[in-house]
Amino acid sequence: QESRINEDTEAIIKGHESHKQSEAELKKFFADSQFIPQDRLTKDISAKADLVIALGGDDHLQYVSHFVDDTLIMGMNSDPVLSEGKLNYFTTENLGGVIRRLRQDDFIVEHWTRLEARLNGSKVPLAAGHYYIGSGDEESMTSYILRYRCRYR
């Protein structure tokens, strides 16, 4: 049991170090003021950008997508050794070429259909891949009415 905990801890530390290294590579191309911490990202900030780069894993890209409506978003895998990155094709290994192509408008935009939902009649942020539907308290009883492709009443 202790061996597994040590392995998990080592993997977390390696992942953190890889993320920090990827962030340092990005900072060679962008000003510090262009880096927005996850807890300070807003729809207003992303709407003013030409491109939003989500540095992390697939889950982080999906999180960031909640704050992006019409702005282009690009996922960059910060730990390609430990993270497969199905949604995050780019890494800092090919960053120079990616930046050059972006500046030359030499890229293809892949359009994704995003999930749209309402909760008690109010829109919730668009989602790139999934919504979590559940109680914050796993011990509590929860009841849901889900409707698919019908107008909310």
N, C-alpha and C positions, 0 to 999 in steps of 0.2 A: 504494500500500500504506500509506504513512504517513498519507494523508488518511483512509483507512478507520479506522486506529487512533485518530486524533484524534476522529473521529465517534463511535466506540465509547466512548472515554474520556469524551467530553462527555455521552453518553447515560447512562452509569453515574453520573456526578456529578449530573446532573439527577434521575435516579431516586432517588439517595440524599437529595438535598435535598427532593424531594417526600415521601419517607418520613418524614424528620425533621419536616416541616411537618405531616403527618398525625398523627404522634405527639404533637406539641405541641397540636393540636386535641383529641385524645383526653384529654390531661392536664388540659384545662379541666373535664372531667366526672368524672375518676377520680383517686384518690390515687396518688402515686408508688409506694407500697407494693403497689399492685395491678398494676404492670407487672413482668412476669417475663421476663428475658432468655431467648432461645431455648435457650441452653446450660444453663439452670437449671430449665427446666420439667420437672415430673414428673407422674406419674399422681396422686400424693397431693395435689399442689397443685391440679390441675384438678378433682379429686373434691370439694374443699372449696368450689369456686366455684359460684355460681348460673349464670354464663355465662362462657364463654371467648371472647374476641375475638382472632382471628388477624389482625394488621395486617401486610399485605404483599401478595403475589400468590397465585395459585392453588397454586403449589408449596409456599408457606409454610403455607397452610391445610391441605394434605395432610400436611405434616410435623407440624403441631400436632395433627392428628387422631389421631396415634399415641399421644398422651398423654391422650386424652379417651375415656371409655367412655360414661357416661350423662349427663354434663353437657351442656347446650346449648352449641353452638359456632356462632359467627358469623364469617364472613370479611369483612374490610374491606379494600378495595383501596387501598393507600397511594400508588399512582401511576396513576390512571385515564387519564392522557394517553398513557403508554407501554405500559400493561398492559391488555389487554382485560378480564381478570378474569371469566372465564366462571363461576367458582364464588364469586367475591367481588362480590356485587351492590352492597353498601353502600360509600359513600365518606364522607369527612368533610364533604363539601358538604351531605349530608342528615343529618348526625350529630345535630343538635338534635332533629329530628323522630323519629329512630330511638330516641334515649334516652327521649324523652317517651313513645313507644309502649311501650317495654320496661317503664318504670316503671308504666304503666297496665295491664300485661298485655294489651295490644292488639297481638298479633302472631300469626302462623301459623307453626307449626313444620313444616318440611319434613323428613320422615323419609327417610334415605338407607340403602340397603343397603350394608354395608361388607364388604370382602374379609376373609376369615379364612384363615389358612394355618398350616401346621406345617412346621418344618424339623427333620429327623431326629427326628420325634415330638414336638417341643416347640412350643407355640404361639408365634407371633411376633405383634407388635402388629397390631391391626386396621388396615386401610388404607382411605382414602377413594376412591382411584382406581386405584392400581397398585402393584405390587411390582417392585423391580428384582431380576432374577435374573441374576447374573453374577459373574465373578471380579473381585476387586480388582486383579488383575494381568492386564491384557488380553493379555499374551503367553502366559499359561498355558493349557493345555488344561483344559476343564471338561466334566463329564458330569452330566446331570440326569435324574432320573426324576420326571415330573410326572403327578399323578393328578387327575382332575376328577370331583367328585361321587362319591367312593368313600371308604370308611373307610380310614384309614391303618393299615398293617400293620406 
